[in-house]
Amino acid sequence: MSNTLKDPIQIRFSGAGGQGLITAGVILAEAAMMDGRNVVQTQTYGPEARLGSSRAEVIISKGTIAYPEVTLPDVLLCMSAEAAKKYGGKCTPDTVVIFDSTNIGPEFTSPGRVFRLPITETAIKVGTKVVANSVALCVLNTLVPVVPRETLAAAIAARVPSKFRELNQRAGEAGEQLAAGLMTTTA
């Protein structure tokens, strides 16, 4: 990936309720603020508390953010087949699209640059699918370095309950390794 980020950068997290995507969006926004940047974070979810659709959006900039919603994402993370179907086509050829291959089959495509990674499967290997959002955040930040690695780790640690910090740290490291392994095989 390029070391030069767009400014502002628009990121959309999408999936099902209960996958922790709202929390992931909040954590990334907090990490960007810790890094001294301006941030807008929005979220929407279906009427169901679990398994309904869920979306979080984060816009990060060194300057003023003129519009508070993602128009066309620079980075799109889809954690469910429904999200891939709904948002996979709503991006540009330059959009980095991350599909959780645990939940999204190869029949789903996108005009963006698609990376298929077993995010939820990796979280389960770490200990529980509940930390799939930490795996996903660190996959995203490894593929597209939005914030310094240490800042993201600090934001995750600050947001999760203390008894789950070590588990989320392991999940984040697993996400980084997953994305780094992909980057070496495609380089």
Stockholm file with secondary structure:
# STOCKHOLM 1.0

chainA/1-187         MSNTLKDPIQIRFSGAGGQGLITAGVILAEAAMMDGRNVVQTQTYGPEARLGSSRAEVIISKGTIAYPEVTLPDVLLCMSAEAAKKYGGKCTPDTVVIFDSTNIGPEFTSPGRVFRLPITETAIKVGTKVVANSVALCVLNTLVPVVPRETLAAAIAARVPSKFRELNQRAGEAGEQLAAGLMTTTA
#=GR chainA/1-187 SS CCSSCCSSEEEEEEEETTSSHHHHHHHHHHHHHHTTCEEEEEEEECSSSSSSEEEEEEEEESSCCCCSSCSSCSEEEECSHHHHHHHTTSSCTTCEEEEETTTSCTTCCCSSEEEEECHHHHHHHHTCGGGHHHHHHHHHHHHSCCSCHHHHHHHHHHHSCGGGHHHHHHHHHHHHHHHHHHHHHHC
#=GC SS_cons         CCSSCCSSEEEEEEEETTSSHHHHHHHHHHHHHHTTCEEEEEEEECSSSSSSEEEEEEEEESSCCCCSSCSSCSEEEECSHHHHHHHTTSSCTTCEEEEETTTSCTTCCCSSEEEEECHHHHHHHHTCGGGHHHHHHHHHHHHSCCSCHHHHHHHHHHHSCGGGHHHHHHHHHHHHHHHHHHHHHHC
//
